[in-house]
Amino acid sequence: MTAERVKVGFIGGGAISELHSRGYPDNPTGELYAVADLEPGLARERANQWGAQKAYTDYRELLADPQIDAVEILLPHHLHLPVTLEALAAGKHVSLQKPMAISMDEGRQIAAAAASSDRVFRVFENYRTYEPYMRARSMIEAGEIGNPVSIRIKSIFGKGKGGRPMSDREMEWREDPARGGPAWMILDYGFHITSIITYFMGPVETVHAMADTSAGTDRFPGAPAVISWKHRDSERYGNWDMLTLPEFMVRTSYYPVDEWLEVTGTRGVIWVTHCTADLLGQPPVVMYRDGEMRSYSDMETDWGDSFRLGAHAFTGAIVDGTQPELDGEEAVHALAFAVGAIKSAVEGREVKLREL
Ligand SMILES: NC(=O)c1ccc[n+]([C@@H]2O[C@H](COP(=O)([O-])OP(=O)(O)OC[C@H]3O[C@@H](n4cnc5c(N)ncnc54)[C@H](O)[C@@H]3O)[C@@H](O)[C@H]2O)c1
């Protein structure tokens, strides 16, 4: 790769593309070169807004553009498989928005295509480039709390105080199982959680979930839910509870959801108190060890900044020839964890991920 920056095309100019566009104005290794969206006029409007040179209504024309090195796929979930396969076949590096896919079969097809390609492929899950999570993980890896043995996560979906609600258009395809997949709160939103759990604690072996009484019907959103699991080859356990509370005001600049987590180790505990929103208003990372509490605030807590860092990580990895976070194999694992939780809730039994 020369000193020239990687030319990136966005496929999909919907809600999330605004946050992805933050990845390019100060990106030393990548530039946003083109946008494709089938809605007439939208790609041109986005391209003008972000200074991208080209706009397409047909993403296949973007893939045929030899100037473009890499794509960020920002499409409804049922399009993740076909567009990823076409993009890799066209010789583009691929960053695919989470969730990887809507079934294990689709996820495995994507991972197999990525593994047999010489292009960079990653699933983009922005919590992995959220600074408080990165800081907490490096503290855990440095042994600050001893051997991590348990993780606990809380998610509350409410009504935004600030930020913006999801539009009917964004909800319509998510709630359709053919386009959004089953139980979107666990498969789609939950992919963030299953990704970040494996990021902190390693792979999962067994999952058990209890969820609302519509489990198994087409109307099953997947929340409220209580999900617990055991990690593979270790005495490590975890649990996650997720609530939907329409009257609960969530102080946010983005989506009306917040989450916080706690990792307990053999010598101490680390809490990460910020993520999508700022419900608790506490220092982002707090540690208890040896009878003392310590707070860490010297980091960016704006969730939107994780999209900027995530784009830099993608184009930087293309230039360096390295693998960014969440390759195909690890993404299939995060998908299996979510799919396993849904299966457990529907069938009322513990599910071993190797069954899937
Ligand atoms: N990381 C996060 O926190 C986060 C948040 C929201 C969405 N997402 C992910 O981003 C992706 C898109 O979600 P969204 O909320 O932006 O949805 P959206 O409905 O706002 O946007 C989807 C866009 O894709 C376009 N589109 C649909 N079919 C197309 C086609 N064949 N060719 C070209 N364009 C097409 C639509 O016109 C629309 O503009 C999903 O995978 C979702 O999971 C991630």
The ligand as a Gaussian input file, in Angstrom:
#p B3LYP/6-31G(d) Opt

LIG

0 1
 N      -23.460000      -0.255000      16.000000
 C      -24.654000       0.140000      16.317000
 O      -24.830000       0.513000      17.404000
 C      -25.763000       0.117000      15.298000
 C      -26.871000       0.951000      15.468000
 C      -27.850000       0.974000      14.464000
 C      -27.727000       0.156000      13.348000
 N      -26.655000      -0.677000      13.255000
 C      -26.526000      -1.608000      12.095000
 O      -26.432000      -0.863000      10.879000
 C      -27.111000      -1.541000       9.830000
 C      -28.123000      -0.578000       9.192000
 O      -29.024000      -0.140000      10.193000
 P      -29.690000       1.320000      10.138000
 O      -30.227000       1.573000      11.497000
 O      -28.742000       2.301000       9.530000
 O      -30.909000       1.030000       9.151000
 P      -31.730000       2.070000       8.230000
 O      -33.010000       1.424000       7.907000
 O      -31.732000       3.419000       8.851000
 O      -30.821000       2.183000       6.930000
 C      -30.655000       1.131000       6.002000
 C      -30.343000       1.782000       4.667000
 O      -30.046000       0.740000       3.720000
 C      -30.615000       1.133000       2.475000
 N      -30.787000      -0.050000       1.642000
 C      -31.646000      -1.076000       1.830000
 N      -31.481000      -1.991000       0.846000
 C      -30.503000      -1.546000       0.037000
 C      -29.877000      -2.032000      -1.142000
 N      -30.234000      -3.199000      -1.679000
 N      -28.894000      -1.295000      -1.710000
 C      -28.531000      -0.109000      -1.168000
 N      -29.075000       0.411000      -0.064000
 C      -30.050000      -0.291000       0.536000
 C      -31.927000       1.793000       2.857000
 O      -32.423000       2.610000       1.812000
 C      -31.511000       2.578000       4.095000
 O      -31.098000       3.893000       3.770000
 C      -27.730000      -2.802000      10.461000
 O      -26.866000      -3.881000      10.252000
 C      -27.776000      -2.479000      11.951000
 O      -27.663000      -3.618000      12.783000
 C      -25.680000      -0.704000      14.201000

